[in-house]
Amino acid sequence: MPRRSNTTDALPNARLDAVAAVAETVIYALAGLVLVAGGFILVGKAAYDFLTGAFDEGVLEAARLALDTLLLTFIFVELFSAVRMTLHEQRLVAEPFLLVGIIAAIKELVLLSGTEDLRERGFEQFRDGMIEIGVVVGVVLVLSICTLLLRRSRREPSELEE
C-alpha cells in the first residue's frame, strides 16, 4: 500500500484548523457584542427601576432591586472580560470565571438577606436560611482563595521574593 506524504495530509488539516479558528473568533466576538449590549441594557434598567421604584415601593426596596440588577451587570462585564481575554490570548483564562462566581454568590447573598425576615417564619426556616447563607459565604471564600492563588502563581519569581 503506498504511503501518502505528510505534506498532503497536513494541508487539509491546516485549512480545517484555520476555518475552525476563524469560526471560533467570530462566535466569541458575537458573544462579546451580546454581553456588551446586555450590560448597557441592564444599567439602563437598574437606573429606571431605581428612579421609578423609589416612589412606588420605597427607597430601600428600589435600592435592593437596583443592586441586584447591577450585580447581574457586573457578571455580564466579567464574562465580556473573559471573552476579550480569550480572544487576546487565544486560550481560556480562568480568573474572570472565578470572579463571575464570586459576584453570582454575592448576588445570591443580597437576595437571601433582602427577602422576607426569616425570624418570623419559625426556627426551622430560619436555620435553613442561615445554613444557605453560610454555604454561599463558604463558596465566596473558596473562590476568593482560588483567585488569590491563581494571581500569585502568575507572578514573576522576583516579585515573590520582595
Disulfide bonds with the S-S distance in Angstrom:
none
